[in-house]
């Protein structure tokens, strides 16, 4: 399989002007470039630009996928909407990184899986649109995407023992945000993209308190907006008219969430080893449960088969002579499909003979059939395979 790379950039808060688009086009002549997006696929060669620089200068979201296992997504947010000191608590080696660029914070999330085989990457063009919603969630103060990225980074340790040093076992998890047990669609897409194991997520979510969705209450939101000073509302409306609607919305949702956030006690922080070991035990328990369930289902199926077989033999016992005549008629057709039907019927007659302790009579009749049709090699082969 040839190499494959997919690059996508999005300008969300402010579209690129003509000069910026011209600069981007100088980096890739085959890319699909608009004022709000850059998309290109590479089957040979590489992208000549620097994703970090483009994110610092032009774009708000970036996704990079390769068929050798690289999954990378980046987000740029205004500095006042995502505190880099908070993000630092969730950084994990090369997998979760953050830096400041002028008035922006750039978040870089990466998952690698060099399993030795090229991955199937069909559908890469739909990934960023599914994930990009976490940017607005982060801007609104939702830290679940950061925790998911941190957890996925250490989850990779189970696939590759060289990802972290052994002493990372004792690293403490960052603050556990509420709502890990009920992710948004964008967060679920991010978790899948970063290859976060479901069992590890379930273990992590055990200490995550429920999320109070105050933003879902329109009355609460309307009351909060109504209490804002008129002058401030006018300034915000002016910014919206100047093209900053997306930025204003994120700022206001963050303020609203902060003003209405319930007080939640901080759960005890666990070590990386605690999380990974608990996930491994949970995974093993689940496999044992599934194996026991499969065994139980197989017992039920076997009992159903035995019951059906017994009923079939009961019926066969009432029409045994007619069945022997039918065997002869099927064989006389000289058709392979009819030979199969004859052997299937003989198999049931054999089981009936064993049950009724009349096997000698069965042997005598099948021996006669073999002698009468000895030159029918196809039939004889079928009888041999069936043990008749």
C-alpha positions in Angstrom: 0.0 0.0 0.0 1.3 3.5 -0.8 1.7 6.2 1.8 -1.3 8.4 2.6 -1.6 11.6 4.5 -4.6 13.9 5.1 -4.2 17.5 6.2 -7.1 19.8 7.1 -7.1 23.3 8.6 -10.1 25.4 9.6 -10.4 29.2 10.2 -13.3 29.5 12.6 -13.2 32.8 14.3 -12.0 34.9 11.4 -11.7 34.0 7.7 -8.4 34.4 5.8 -8.0 37.4 3.6 -6.7 37.2 0.0 -3.0 37.8 1.0 -3.2 35.0 3.6 -4.8 32.6 1.1 -2.0 33.4 -1.5 0.6 32.5 1.1 -1.1 29.2 1.9 -1.3 28.4 -1.8 2.4 28.8 -2.1 2.8 25.9 0.2 0.5 23.5 -1.7 -0.6 23.9 -5.3 -3.0 20.9 -5.2 -4.8 21.8 -1.9 -8.5 22.9 -1.8 -8.2 26.3 -0.2 -10.9 28.7 0.8 -11.2 31.6 3.2 -12.1 29.2 6.0 -10.4 25.9 5.1 -7.4 24.0 3.7 -7.7 20.4 2.7 -5.2 18.2 0.9 -4.2 14.5 0.6 -0.7 13.2 -0.1 0.0 9.8 -1.6 3.7 10.7 -2.0 5.8 13.5 -0.7 4.8 15.7 2.2 3.2 19.0 3.1 5.8 21.8 2.8 4.3 24.0 5.4 4.6 24.0 9.2 1.3 23.1 10.9 2.5 24.8 14.1 3.2 28.1 12.3 -0.1 28.0 10.4 -2.0 27.4 13.6 -0.2 30.2 15.3 -0.8 32.6 12.4 -4.0 31.7 10.5 -6.1 28.7 11.6 -8.1 27.7 14.6 -8.2 23.9 14.1 -6.1 21.3 12.4 -6.2 17.6 11.7 -3.5 15.3 10.4 -4.0 11.6 9.7 -1.6 9.1 8.1 -2.0 5.5 7.2 1.1 4.6 9.3 -0.7 5.4 12.5 -0.5 9.2 13.2 -3.6 10.9 14.5 -3.1 14.6 15.4 -5.5 17.4 16.1 -4.7 21.0 17.1 -6.8 23.8 18.4 -6.1 27.5 18.8 -8.1 29.6 21.3 -7.9 33.1 22.5 -5.6 33.3 25.5 -8.3 34.7 27.8 -10.6 31.7 27.0 -8.1 28.8 27.8 -5.6 29.3 30.6 -2.3 27.6 29.6 -1.5 27.0 33.2 -4.6 24.9 33.5 -3.8 23.0 30.3 -0.3 22.3 31.7 -1.8 20.0 34.3 -3.1 17.8 31.5 0.1 17.7 29.4 1.6 14.3 28.8 4.9 13.9 27.0 4.6 14.4 23.2 0.9 13.4 23.3 -0.6 16.5 24.9 1.2 19.8 24.5 0.3 23.5 24.8 2.1 26.8 24.1 1.3 30.5 23.8 1.5 32.4 20.5 0.8 36.1 20.9 -2.8 36.4 22.2 -3.5 32.7 21.5 -3.1 29.4 23.2 -2.4 26.4 20.9 -3.3 22.9 22.0 -1.6 19.9 20.3 -3.0 16.4 20.8 -1.4 13.4 19.2 -1.9 9.6 19.1 0.5 7.2 17.5 0.0 3.6 16.8 2.9 2.1 14.8 1.6 -1.4 14.7 3.7 -2.3 11.7 0.7 -2.3 9.3 -0.8 0.5 7.3 -4.2 1.6 8.6 -7.4 2.0 6.6 -8.0 5.8 6.5 -11.2 6.1 4.4 -13.4 8.8 5.7 -10.7 11.1 7.1 -12.4 14.1 5.6 -15.3 13.7 8.1 -13.1 13.5 11.2 -12.4 17.2 12.0 -16.0 18.2 11.6 -17.0 15.6 14.2 -14.2 16.7 16.6 -14.0 20.4 16.2 -16.9 21.1 18.6 -14.6 20.4 21.6 -12.9 23.8 20.8 -16.0 25.7 21.8 -16.4 23.4 24.8 -12.9 24.2 26.0 -13.5 27.9 25.5 -16.7 27.5 27.6 -14.7 26.0 30.5 -15.4 22.3 29.8 -12.1 20.5 30.7 -13.3 17.0 29.7 -11.5 17.2 26.3 -8.2 17.8 28.1 -8.7 14.9 30.5 -9.7 12.6 27.6 -6.4 13.5 25.8 -4.3 13.0 29.0 -6.0 9.6 29.6 -5.6 8.5 26.0 -1.9 9.4 26.2 -1.3 7.1 29.2 -3.6 4.5 27.6 -1.2 4.2 24.8 1.3 2.8 27.3 -0.7 -0.4 27.2 0.0 -0.7 23.4 3.6 0.5 23.5 5.7 0.0 26.7 8.2 2.6 25.4 5.8 5.5 25.5 6.6 6.5 29.1 9.3 5.6 31.6 8.4 3.1 34.3 8.5 5.8 37.0 5.4 7.4 35.3 3.4 4.7 37.2 3.4 7.1 40.2 2.2 10.2 38.2 -1.0 11.5 39.6 -4.0 12.2 37.3 -4.9 15.8 36.7 -8.2 17.2 38.2 -11.1 15.0 37.1 -13.8 17.1 35.4 -17.5 16.4 36.0 -19.4 14.6 33.3 -16.9 12.0 32.1 -19.7 9.4 32.3 -21.8 11.3 29.7 -19.6 12.8 26.9 -20.8 15.1 24.2 -20.7 13.8 20.6 -17.6 15.9 19.8 -15.9 14.5 22.9 -16.8 10.9 22.0 -15.3 11.6 18.5 -12.1 13.0 20.1 -11.8 10.0 22.4 -12.2 7.6 19.4 -9.7 9.6 17.4 -7.1 9.5 20.2 -7.7 5.7 20.6 -9.0 6.0 24.1 -9.9 2.6 25.5 -13.5 2.3 26.7 -12.6 0.3 29.8 -10.0 2.9 30.8 -12.5 5.7 30.3 -15.1 3.8 32.4 -12.6 3.5 35.2 -11.7 7.2 35.1 -15.4 8.2 35.0 -16.0 6.4 38.4 -14.8 9.5 40.3 -16.3 12.1 37.9 -19.4 13.7 39.4 -22.5 14.3 37.2 -22.5 17.3 35.0 -25.1 20.0 35.8 -26.2 21.3 32.4 -27.2 24.8 33.5 -26.8 26.0 29.9 -29.7 23.8 28.8 -32.1 26.0 30.9 -33.2 28.9 28.6 -34.8 30.7 31.5 -31.6 30.7 33.5 -29.7 31.9 30.5 -32.2 34.6 29.7 -32.2 35.9 33.3 -28.4 36.0 33.3 -28.3 38.0 30.1 -31.0 40.4 31.3 -28.9 41.3 34.3 -25.9 42.3 32.2 -25.2 46.0 32.1 -26.7 47.8 29.1 -23.4 49.3 28.1 -21.7 45.9 28.1 -24.5 44.5 26.0 -24.0 47.3 23.5 -20.3 46.7 23.3 -20.9 42.9 22.8 -23.4 43.6 20.0 -21.0 45.9 18.3 -18.3 43.2 18.3 -20.8 40.8 16.8 -21.5 43.3 14.0 -17.8 43.5 13.4 -17.5 39.8 12.7 -16.6 38.5 16.2 -19.8 36.6 16.8 -18.0 33.3 17.4 -15.6 34.8 19.8 -18.3 36.7 21.7 -20.4 33.6 22.0 -17.5 31.6 23.5 -16.7 34.4 26.0 -20.3 34.8 27.1 -20.9 31.0 27.5 -17.7 30.8 29.6 -18.8 33.6 31.8 -22.3 32.2 32.2 -20.9 28.8 33.0 -18.6 30.2 35.6 -21.3 32.3 37.2 -23.6 29.3 37.5 -21.2 26.5 38.1 -22.1 24.4 41.2 -19.5 23.8 43.9 -18.2 20.2 43.3 -15.8 18.5 45.8 -12.5 17.5 44.2 -12.2 13.7 44.1 -9.1 11.9 45.4 -6.5 11.8 42.6 -5.4 8.4 41.4 -2.0 7.3 40.0 -1.5 6.2 36.4 -0.8 2.7 37.7 -4.1 2.7 39.6 -6.1 3.7 36.5 -4.3 1.2 34.1 -4.5 -1.7 36.6 -8.2 -1.1 37.3 -8.9 -0.9 33.6 -7.0 -4.1 33.0 -9.0 -5.9 35.7 -12.2 -4.5 34.4 -11.3 -5.7 30.9 -10.4 -9.1 32.1 -13.6 -9.3 34.1 -15.6 -8.3 31.1 -13.9 -10.9 28.9 -14.6 -13.6 31.6 -18.2 -12.5 31.7 -18.6 -12.6 27.9 -16.9 -16.0 27.8 -19.3 -17.3 30.5 -22.2 -15.8 28.7 -21.1 -17.4 25.4 -20.7 -20.8 27.1 -24.2 -20.4 28.7 -25.7 -19.5 25.4 -24.0 -22.5 23.7 -25.4 -24.8 26.4 -28.9 -23.4 25.7 -28.4 -23.8 22.0 -27.2 -27.4 22.4 -30.2 -28.2 24.6 -32.5 -26.7 22.0 -30.8 -28.7 19.3 -31.0 -31.9 21.4 -34.7 -31.2 22.0 -35.4 -30.6 18.3 -33.4 -33.7 17.4 -35.4 -35.8 19.9 -38.6 -34.5 18.5 -37.4 -35.2 15.0 -36.5 -38.8 15.9 -39.9 -39.3 17.6 -41.6 -38.3 14.4 -39.2 -40.5 12.4 -40.0 -43.5 14.5 -43.7 -43.3 13.4 -42.8 -43.3 9.7 -39.6 -45.3 9.6 -40.5 -47.7 6.8 -41.6 -44.8 4.6 -38.3 -43.1 5.4 -36.3 -46.1 4.1 -38.4 -46.0 1.0 -37.6 -42.3 0.6 -33.9 -43.0 0.9 -34.1 -45.5 -2.0 -36.1 -43.0 -4.1 -33.6 -40.2 -3.5 -30.6 -42.4 -4.4 -32.4 -43.6 -7.6 -32.4 -40.0 -8.9 -28.6 -40.1 -9.3 -28.5 -36.4 -8.4 -25.8 -35.1 -6.0 -28.2 -32.9 -4.1 -30.6 -35.8 -3.6 -27.6 -38.0 -2.4 -27.0 -35.3 0.3 -30.7 -35.5 1.3 -30.5 -39.3 1.4 -27.4 -39.3 3.6 -29.0 -36.7 6.0 -32.0 -38.9 6.3 -29.8 -42.0 6.9 -28.0 -40.1 9.6 -31.3 -39.6 11.4 -32.2 -43.2 10.9 -28.8 -44.2 12.4 -29.5 -42.0 15.5 -32.9 -43.6 15.8 -31.4 -47.1 15.6 -28.9 -46.2 18.4 -31.7 -44.8 20.6 -34.0 -47.9 20.0 -31.1 -50.4 20.4 -31.7 -51.7 16.9 -28.3 -50.9 15.3 -27.8 -54.4 13.9 -30.9 -54.0 11.7 -29.7 -50.5 10.6 -26.3 -51.9 9.7 -27.9 -54.7 7.7 -30.0 -52.3 5.7 -27.2 -49.8 5.0 -24.9 -52.7 4.0 -27.5 -53.7 1.5 -27.6 -50.1 0.2 -23.9 -50.0 -0.2 -23.9 -53.3 -2.1 -26.7 -52.3 -4.4 -25.1 -48.9 -5.3 -21.4 -49.8 -5.0 -20.7 -48.3 -8.4 -22.1 -44.9 -7.4 -18.8 -43.5 -6.1 -20.2 -40.1 -5.3 -22.8 -41.7 -3.0 -20.3 -44.1 -1.4 -18.0 -41.1 -0.6 -20.9 -39.3 1.1 -21.7 -42.4 3.2 -18.1 -42.8 4.2 -17.8 -39.1 5.3 -21.0 -39.5 7.3 -19.8 -42.7 9.0 -22.7 -44.8 7.6 
